[in-house]
Amino acid sequence: MKIKTAYMGEIEINPENIIHFEHGIPGFEDEKGFALLPIEKNSVFQILQSTQTEGLAFIITSPYAVTEKYNFDLDESTVHALEVKSENEVAVFAIVSLKETLGHSTVNLKAPIVLNTTNKKAKQVILDNEQYDIRHKISFESVKG
């Protein structure tokens, strides 16, 4: 299927790879389908592109690329909603807030996106953990491709 994207124009995606957010993403509850697109020459960042709305795309990264000490337990309702059977089928992403330079950009560690890589169900969860910030600075030392 073809979708129009914010950064790559019109592209072809495999419908089987669409990530499904049953309740959308907070602030975008009507947006249920997203495609995960690579950013060329940089494996650390990816694009989470809405399949409905051309201009809706988030730059995401692995929170583990930003901080080695990132750790949380999934609550039972998220495990059930995403039908997680094994921790091996879980991928975690953090939304990046791009600024003028990468050094001024931040990543949201407080509300990660959790993806079941087997069934492509996803949910943004808000962690009840004060050590994680919604505007965690990205440092050049922490970003390794």
Sequence and secondary structure as in RCSB ss.txt:
>XXXX:A:sequence
MKIKTAYMGEIEINPENIIHFEHGIPGFEDEKGFALLPIEKNSVFQILQSTQTEGLAFIITSPYAVTEKYNFDLD
ESTVHALEVKSENEVAVFAIVSLKETLGHSTVNLKAPIVLNTTNKKAKQVILDNEQYDIRHKISFESVKG
>XXXX:A:secstr
 EEEETTTEEEE  GGG EEETT BTTBTT  EEEEEEETTEEEEEEEEESS TT EEEEE HHHH TT      
HHHHHHTT   GGGEEEEEEEE  SSGGG EE  SS EEEETTT EEEE     TT  TTEE  TTT   
